């Protein structure tokens, strides 16, 4: 068989002469439509501090003055008030008043008073004021314990470990 056309039928109707009118669309136009936007996964798909997440950035903001800077590593005293790793995946922002602009960087690691950024901030010096925010690993536990936001959690944490469609003839459900 030779395929002449592929697509889908959107609807059909009969006219008064006994002929059917079939409304179709080609497969190419169906591919242009937006598909599923969210994945079915254990982890939350929402960006931290976004509207879907619902966590307020201002509630978790920590301000401090930079004690020391070496490349992408800086020391801020207030970070020691939090457990190691608390700011992992978060970000740091500095506003340069003299230049009227701000810069933000991701916090890759946090240990004690030390924050390791993904990229150094060129004009950052000791004595500059910074704001930094905790990160999220997108698990239900972190959402609940760190942010008290489990009602807005977008993941599906209770997906069974055993897949009934893995090809096994016997399903041992939990």
Order of alpha helices (4+ residues) and beta strands (2+ residues): beta-beta-alpha-beta-beta-beta-beta-beta-beta-alpha
